[in-house]
Amino acid sequence: MKLDLLHGRVEMAHGSGGRAMANLIEGLFAKALGNAYLAQGDDGAVLPPPSGRLVMSTDSHVVSPLFFPGGDIGSLAVHGTVNDVAVMGAKPLYLSAAFILEEGLPLADLLRIVESMARAAADAGVLIVTGDTKVVEKGKGDGVFITTTGVGVLREGLELSGNRAGPGDVVLLSGSIGEHGMAILSRREGLNFDSPIVSDSAPLNGLVEAMLDTGAELRALRDPTRGGLATTLNELAKQSGVGMRIEEAAVPVEPVVVAACEFLGLDPFYIANEGKLVALCAPQDADRLLAAMRAQPLGKKAAIIGEVVEDRHGFVQMTTRLGGRRILDWLSGEPLPRIC
Amino acid sequence: MKLDLLHGRVEMAHGSGGRAMANLIEGLFAKALGNAYLAQGDDGAVLPPPSGRLVMSTDSHVVSPLFFPGGDIGSLAVHGTVNDVAVMGAKPLYLSAAFILEEGLPLADLLRIVESMARAAADAGVLIVTGDTKVVEKGKGDGVFITTTGVGVLREGLELSGNRAGPGDVVLLSGSIGEHGMAILSRREGLNFDSPIVSDSAPLNGLVEAMLDTGAELRALRDPTRGGLATTLNELAKQSGVGMRIEEAAVPVEPVVVAACEFLGLDPFYIANEGKLVALCAPQDADRLLAAMRAQPLGKKAAIIGEVVEDRHGFVQMTTRLGGRRILDWLSGEPLPRIC
């Protein structure tokens, strides 16, 4: 029953709780992810007392294909949850990782994914402290699904929430939109552009920390993933009971993303991002915050893209490049399934 | 786009991040699970500073069928993680719940499952504070998979781990074995017995608390789920580098489970439990601990089933009812896939 990491495949026995599963955990997961917490080998991890309020966030990842330009389901599963914890204003510390494997998945693919998770976690400065493995029959899953849950500690005194925005607040965006979704879609549809579109998947906790260090009066941070920037702005507007005015020309979009979106009849405002954030900030601190964002590798193209206005209907309006005005509505329907 | 909870089904759009997903979250998840943390509506939950060391544990649940005598995937997903946190010696406080839904799942089934989770969580005294929903295409999942992650707080000074057992320690079991696995298998195979086998799925945190309150010198607790009692004993023996001697006659098994196992050629020692625990305890405290367990509803049939012995090979030996001796090995192969 030795694990053949080169040619072996996931078998039902790998989820049985018996010796085969123990072999998989020791020979693959522990080897790639190993740290003192995982090595405890108990049903969970014992972690030191945290120093403040906790933030907890979870995400299942079902992205298809499993590997794409700029990442894979493993790095995405780390970034997705690190970012959700970070945009709550917390320092992400620990992740759990639960795997649902489809019978027949090549172990070499699984190893590649888990090694990618390990790199992403090290990069983001978080530890994967506990995990789980289940196996489902061929045709009852799709390769691998990964659910990560993150725990972090919130800065003392910090209060960020989507419901804290008020008229006059400034809307900032950390960089260009649409890369993650268009990278997945291009790979899935076999589209080739002159320069390939690379996912922006990245851990935002460093950027967030730099932003918090400015002491700027932040209301909320949010990462515009599924549903894209348009949906995230609508969520924030709804939570706070305000409207927004956005300048289309101020929102950075890479030319290759513009081209791909035009070709496919998609709007980059509705395409998922995995390494960007939206910030709502008091007007007097916006320039200072923007400068701090631009000083970070993941915030180089940060921009002020609009402002919060009074509007009990919660409409997000956009001034277009041509000077017209349109409502930027929630995403409806399903342009891009299984993007994360 | 109103949610039809009676006749509606899960559609790809419910995972899109847009309006349909917001409707599903508001109209189903928030309604069934609602609490102040979920109502924050942000990417995660902000939780009060915990008062000690944290315990974190995660489990994906892929049980098939989704509904079975004694529970469903929803209650199981709560009990599974509550128990993993509890057997670490911690008081479970918060759960996250991440759903991977298969396109076409009846919303009425989903509602039933989520309501069952809500009841199980209330019962166990834990809060479901944050969640996630993804949707995969028909044929790429199997109804619903639920990953729960639990966070709890460990008692001050308590040190439990599978690696702390030593020769002379007493092995206790909280009740009869094999009910969960045989309930699932009977339902799956359409077997009918005179009295149906009902899963033992239950939250163990109350029992654990009562056990800790005795002050007995506990080494480790573990819930014998996948792989059954035999595999759990082997895991503990291996972690501590010791052997065990178990008395078969001391291990409670319900007659209907014995009958079903005989009929199917299965051994109850390898069948999953979801409401039982194994305790390793210093010999001088075993009787006191046993009495405390028996005073609890989930420990009425608790028993001393054996002892820890010196054995650097980590063998678990069992004295059979007939007085013979056999090695109780790890589960190998796959008698019962997707049991939890």
Contacts between the chains, C-beta under 8 A, distances in Angstrom:
chain1	res1	chain2	res2	distance
A	1	B	332	7.2
A	11	B	334	7.5
A	12	B	334	4.6
A	12	B	337	4.8
A	13	B	332	7.5
A	13	B	333	5.8
A	13	B	334	4.3
A	15	B	226	7.6
A	15	B	334	7.9
A	15	B	337	6.7
A	15	B	338	7.7
A	16	B	226	6.3
A	16	B	227	6.6
A	16	B	331	6.0
A	16	B	333	7.2
A	16	B	334	4.7
A	16	B	335	7.6
A	16	B	336	7.5
A	16	B	337	7.1
A	17	B	225	6.7
A	17	B	226	2.6
A	17	B	227	3.2
A	17	B	228	7.8
A	17	B	231	5.8
A	17	B	272	7.3
A	17	B	331	6.3
A	18	B	226	7.7
A	18	B	227	4.9
A	18	B	231	5.6
A	18	B	270	7.9
A	18	B	330	5.4
A	18	B	331	3.1
A	18	B	332	5.4
A	18	B	333	7.2
A	18	B	334	7.8
A	19	B	330	4.4
A	19	B	331	6.8
A	19	B	332	4.8
A	20	B	332	6.8
A	20	B	333	7.7
A	20	B	334	7.7
A	21	B	226	7.6
A	21	B	227	7.7
A	22	B	235	7.7
A	22	B	330	7.2
A	40	B	161	6.4
A	40	B	163	8.0
A	41	B	162	6.3
A	41	B	163	7.2
A	41	B	235	7.9
A	41	B	239	5.6
A	42	B	88	6.1
A	42	B	160	8.0
A	42	B	161	5.7
A	42	B	162	5.6
A	42	B	220	7.9
A	42	B	222	7.9
A	43	B	57	5.6
A	43	B	84	4.1
A	43	B	85	8.0
A	43	B	87	5.8
A	43	B	88	6.1
A	43	B	222	6.7
A	43	B	223	7.2
A	44	B	55	5.1
A	44	B	56	5.7
A	44	B	57	2.9
A	44	B	58	7.8
A	44	B	84	5.3
A	44	B	85	6.0
A	44	B	88	4.9
A	44	B	90	7.9
A	44	B	150	7.5
A	45	B	55	6.9
A	45	B	56	5.2
A	45	B	57	7.3
A	46	B	53	5.7
A	46	B	54	7.5
A	46	B	55	5.7
A	46	B	88	6.6
A	46	B	154	6.2
A	47	B	53	6.3
A	47	B	54	4.2
A	47	B	55	7.2
A	47	B	56	6.2
A	48	B	53	6.2
A	48	B	54	7.7
A	49	B	50	7.0
A	49	B	51	7.7
A	49	B	52	5.3
A	49	B	53	5.4
A	49	B	54	7.1
A	50	B	49	7.0
A	50	B	50	6.5
A	50	B	54	6.4
A	51	B	49	7.7
A	52	B	49	5.3
A	53	B	46	5.7
A	53	B	47	6.3
A	53	B	48	6.2
A	53	B	49	5.3
A	54	B	46	7.5
A	54	B	47	4.2
A	54	B	48	7.7
A	54	B	49	7.1
A	54	B	50	6.4
A	54	B	151	7.2
A	55	B	44	5.2
A	55	B	45	6.9
A	55	B	46	5.7
A	55	B	47	7.2
A	56	B	44	5.7
A	56	B	45	5.2
A	56	B	47	6.2
A	56	B	94	6.1
A	56	B	96	5.9
A	56	B	129	6.1
A	56	B	130	5.6
A	56	B	149	7.8
A	56	B	151	6.3
A	57	B	43	5.6
A	57	B	44	2.9
A	57	B	45	7.3
A	57	B	96	7.3
A	57	B	130	5.7
A	58	B	44	7.8
A	58	B	96	3.7
A	58	B	97	7.3
A	58	B	98	4.7
A	58	B	130	5.9
A	58	B	131	6.5
A	58	B	132	5.3
A	58	B	147	7.3
A	58	B	149	5.9
A	59	B	98	6.5
A	59	B	132	4.8
A	60	B	98	4.2
A	60	B	99	7.1
A	60	B	100	5.1
A	60	B	132	5.5
A	60	B	134	4.7
A	60	B	145	7.9
A	60	B	147	6.2
A	61	B	134	7.6
A	62	B	100	6.0
A	62	B	134	4.7
A	62	B	136	5.3
A	84	B	43	4.2
A	84	B	44	5.3
A	85	B	44	6.0
A	87	B	43	5.8
A	88	B	42	6.1
A	88	B	43	6.1
A	88	B	44	5.0
A	88	B	46	6.6
A	90	B	44	7.9
A	94	B	56	6.1
A	96	B	56	5.9
A	96	B	57	7.2
A	96	B	58	3.7
A	96	B	149	5.1
A	97	B	58	7.3
A	98	B	58	4.7
A	98	B	59	6.4
A	98	B	60	4.2
A	98	B	147	4.7
A	98	B	149	7.5
A	99	B	60	7.1
A	100	B	60	5.1
A	100	B	62	6.0
A	100	B	100	7.3
A	100	B	145	5.7
A	100	B	147	7.9
A	129	B	56	6.1
A	130	B	56	5.6
A	130	B	57	5.7
A	130	B	58	5.9
A	131	B	58	6.5
A	132	B	58	5.3
A	132	B	59	4.8
A	132	B	60	5.5
A	132	B	147	7.8
A	134	B	60	4.7
A	134	B	61	7.6
A	134	B	62	4.7
A	134	B	145	7.9
A	134	B	338	7.6
A	134	B	340	8.0
A	135	B	337	7.1
A	136	B	62	5.3
A	136	B	142	6.3
A	136	B	145	7.9
A	136	B	338	6.4
A	137	B	337	7.0
A	137	B	338	7.7
A	139	B	139	6.6
A	140	B	141	7.0
A	140	B	142	4.2
A	141	B	140	7.0
A	141	B	141	6.5
A	141	B	142	7.4
A	142	B	136	6.3
A	142	B	140	4.2
A	142	B	141	7.4
A	145	B	60	7.9
A	145	B	100	5.7
A	145	B	134	7.9
A	145	B	136	7.9
A	145	B	145	7.0
A	147	B	58	7.3
A	147	B	60	6.2
A	147	B	98	4.7
A	147	B	100	7.9
A	147	B	132	7.8
A	147	B	147	3.7
A	147	B	149	7.8
A	149	B	56	7.8
A	149	B	58	5.9
A	149	B	96	5.1
A	149	B	98	7.5
A	149	B	147	7.8
A	149	B	149	3.6
A	150	B	44	7.5
A	151	B	54	7.2
A	151	B	56	6.3
A	151	B	151	6.4
A	154	B	46	6.2
A	161	B	40	6.4
A	161	B	42	5.7
A	162	B	41	6.3
A	162	B	42	5.6
A	163	B	41	7.3
A	220	B	42	7.9
A	222	B	42	7.9
A	222	B	43	6.7
A	223	B	43	7.2
A	225	B	17	6.7
A	226	B	15	7.7
A	226	B	16	6.3
A	226	B	17	2.6
A	226	B	18	7.7
A	226	B	21	7.6
A	227	B	16	6.6
A	227	B	17	3.2
A	227	B	18	4.9
A	227	B	21	7.7
A	228	B	17	7.7
A	231	B	17	5.8
A	231	B	18	5.6
A	235	B	22	7.7
A	235	B	41	8.0
A	239	B	41	5.6
A	270	B	18	7.9
A	272	B	17	7.3
A	330	B	18	5.3
A	330	B	19	4.4
A	330	B	22	7.2
A	331	B	16	6.1
A	331	B	17	6.3
A	331	B	18	3.1
A	331	B	19	6.8
A	332	B	1	7.2
A	332	B	13	7.5
A	332	B	18	5.4
A	332	B	19	4.8
A	332	B	20	6.8
A	333	B	13	5.8
A	333	B	16	7.3
A	333	B	18	7.2
A	333	B	20	7.7
A	334	B	11	7.6
A	334	B	12	4.6
A	334	B	13	4.3
A	334	B	15	7.9
A	334	B	16	4.7
A	334	B	18	7.8
A	334	B	20	7.7
A	335	B	16	7.7
A	336	B	16	7.5
A	337	B	12	4.9
A	337	B	15	6.7
A	337	B	16	7.1
A	337	B	135	7.1
A	337	B	137	7.0
A	338	B	15	7.7
A	338	B	134	7.6
A	338	B	136	6.4
A	338	B	137	7.7
A	340	B	134	8.0
